[in-house]
Amino acid sequence: MLIAMLMSLMLGGQEPCDDDEAPECAAEQIAEATRNLSLPDIQTELDAGVQVYRATFDGGAYGRPSVSFERRPGQSPELVVYGAGGRTLRHEIGADVWDRVRDRSRYVGRKLQPVPGYSRQCYASSDVVVQISHPHIPKPDENPDFAYARLFAGGLIEASQNSCEGGLTWDYGDYLANLACEEIPECDAMGVRDGLMMAVHNLEAVFQLRGDRLAAASLFSDVGWAPSRRGHLDPVDVTEIAKWLEPEYGATLDWGSTAIMAERRYNGPSPDAISRFLAERDAETGGLRYEVTEIGADSAEIGWTTGLVRYSIQIDGRWRSREAPLRQVWLRSGDNWRLWSMTVGEFAETAPVQE
């Protein structure tokens, strides 16, 4: 799952604009995000007197959410995360957070002078569009016909930038995403957010949490990224699978008509039977891909995940995908989560793989 995320970053969420910072590029990504995330129109928000500080990543592709700090007339400021399928997450914020959001916004859209002779390598990238709605808030005795009223009439700011540029607009968007993750307890519980776009992906994962959401967030942080092949070349090493699962003694795997039980290991160096079986299936199929769609917890000690297991097969010269339903049950052991059961249903063919 992590490798898939990195590959998507390397490929980008959509076709690149000729100029990442051109207004046409920002408009293109906002149009994409409006379809993917049901974003409110920023001009409509401005006309309604709503203050908005919003960052949208890669046009909302791959379910990447938009982060928006908003203050509506007569209401306290709040954080709104817009997710795929029109889902939203709202969280009231304090005055200190609101002030930080506003103070950091002053540099959006400004450009840094390049350092002569300096170049940087960039292997993965992402795009951000920052939108700021700053409506004029009239005073009770203000005469709208006076010139000073028009001078401070507020307005809109829209700026886009690619992460490889390392500029002020990208930095602000990244700051909003990390600040949002700090403010949402489930996202903050996912732990360290080092690395490109990790805060955005953790915010996306919040929408997948069910039941005891704090425990589910801990489970996601520990086991949410299943090992997968790098570039579909080298098989996944069995030790990587064992490190992901860390099965309890007596843990079971039901794979179609095959049942496997993890033997007692006493923390020995040899991988367990479940990990060995999954490594063999990875080699046979040319690469298994695990997609987690829901992460839940029934208590602080028992969690579960549901999703799909996929692999591709070539039939009559065309690549086709096969998938099966996946469910795992996990038990907390100290600071870690360990597999208790894993069930993989029957594989069925899906739509042809795009070549």
CORDANOR-V234212 format. One record per backbone hydrogen bond with DSSP energy under -0.5 kcal/mol. NH is the residue of the N-H (numbers start at 0). CO is the residue of the C=O. If there is no record, write none. Layout:
nh=NH co=CO
nh=NH co=CO
//
This chain:
nh=1 co=225
nh=4 co=0
nh=5 co=1
nh=6 co=2
nh=7 co=3
nh=8 co=4
nh=9 co=5
nh=10 co=6
nh=11 co=7
nh=21 co=18
nh=24 co=21
nh=25 co=21
nh=26 co=22
nh=27 co=23
nh=28 co=24
nh=29 co=25
nh=30 co=26
nh=31 co=27
nh=32 co=28
nh=33 co=29
nh=34 co=30
nh=35 co=31
nh=36 co=32
nh=37 co=33
nh=44 co=40
nh=45 co=41
nh=46 co=42
nh=47 co=43
nh=48 co=45
nh=49 co=44
nh=50 co=70
nh=51 co=49
nh=51 co=132
nh=52 co=68
nh=53 co=130
nh=54 co=66
nh=55 co=128
nh=56 co=64
nh=57 co=126
nh=59 co=56
nh=60 co=57
nh=62 co=59
nh=63 co=60
nh=65 co=81
nh=66 co=54
nh=67 co=79
nh=68 co=52
nh=69 co=67
nh=69 co=77
nh=70 co=50
nh=74 co=71
nh=77 co=69
nh=78 co=90
nh=79 co=67
nh=80 co=88
nh=81 co=65
nh=81 co=79
nh=82 co=80
nh=82 co=86
nh=84 co=35
nh=85 co=82
nh=86 co=83
nh=88 co=80
nh=90 co=78
nh=92 co=76
nh=97 co=93
nh=98 co=94
nh=99 co=95
nh=100 co=96
nh=101 co=97
nh=102 co=98
nh=103 co=99
nh=104 co=100
nh=104 co=101
nh=105 co=102
nh=106 co=103
nh=107 co=104
nh=109 co=106
nh=115 co=113
nh=117 co=114
nh=124 co=8
nh=127 co=160
nh=128 co=55
nh=129 co=158
nh=130 co=53
nh=130 co=128
nh=131 co=156
nh=132 co=51
nh=133 co=131
nh=133 co=154
nh=135 co=152
nh=137 co=135
nh=141 co=138
nh=143 co=141
nh=145 co=142
nh=148 co=145
nh=149 co=145
nh=150 co=146
nh=151 co=147
nh=152 co=149
nh=154 co=133
nh=156 co=131
nh=158 co=129
nh=160 co=127
nh=162 co=125
nh=164 co=161
nh=165 co=161
nh=165 co=162
nh=170 co=166
nh=171 co=167
nh=172 co=168
nh=173 co=169
nh=174 co=170
nh=175 co=171
nh=176 co=172
nh=177 co=173
nh=178 co=174
nh=179 co=175
nh=180 co=176
nh=181 co=177
nh=182 co=178
nh=183 co=179
nh=184 co=182
nh=187 co=183
nh=188 co=184
nh=189 co=186
nh=190 co=187
nh=197 co=194
nh=200 co=196
nh=201 co=197
nh=202 co=198
nh=203 co=199
nh=204 co=200
nh=205 co=201
nh=206 co=202
nh=206 co=203
nh=207 co=204
nh=208 co=205
nh=209 co=294
nh=211 co=296
nh=212 co=210
nh=215 co=211
nh=216 co=212
nh=217 co=213
nh=218 co=214
nh=219 co=215
nh=220 co=216
nh=221 co=217
nh=222 co=218
nh=223 co=219
nh=225 co=223
nh=229 co=233
nh=230 co=228
nh=232 co=229
nh=233 co=229
nh=239 co=236
nh=240 co=236
nh=241 co=237
nh=242 co=238
nh=243 co=239
nh=244 co=240
nh=245 co=241
nh=247 co=338
nh=249 co=261
nh=250 co=247
nh=251 co=339
nh=252 co=259
nh=253 co=341
nh=254 co=252
nh=254 co=257
nh=255 co=253
nh=255 co=343
nh=257 co=254
nh=259 co=252
nh=261 co=250
nh=267 co=264
nh=275 co=271
nh=276 co=272
nh=277 co=273
nh=278 co=274
nh=279 co=275
nh=280 co=276
nh=281 co=277
nh=282 co=278
nh=283 co=279
nh=284 co=280
nh=285 co=281
nh=286 co=281
nh=288 co=309
nh=290 co=288
nh=290 co=307
nh=291 co=289
nh=292 co=290
nh=292 co=305
nh=293 co=305
nh=294 co=207
nh=295 co=303
nh=296 co=209
nh=297 co=301
nh=298 co=301
nh=302 co=329
nh=303 co=295
nh=304 co=327
nh=305 co=293
nh=306 co=325
nh=307 co=290
nh=308 co=323
nh=309 co=288
nh=310 co=321
nh=312 co=319
nh=314 co=312
nh=314 co=317
nh=317 co=314
nh=319 co=312
nh=320 co=350
nh=321 co=310
nh=322 co=347
nh=323 co=308
nh=325 co=306
nh=326 co=342
nh=327 co=304
nh=328 co=340
nh=329 co=302
nh=330 co=337
nh=331 co=300
nh=332 co=335
nh=335 co=332
nh=337 co=330
nh=338 co=244
nh=339 co=328
nh=340 co=328
nh=341 co=251
nh=342 co=326
nh=343 co=253
nh=344 co=324
nh=347 co=322
nh=349 co=320
nh=352 co=318
//
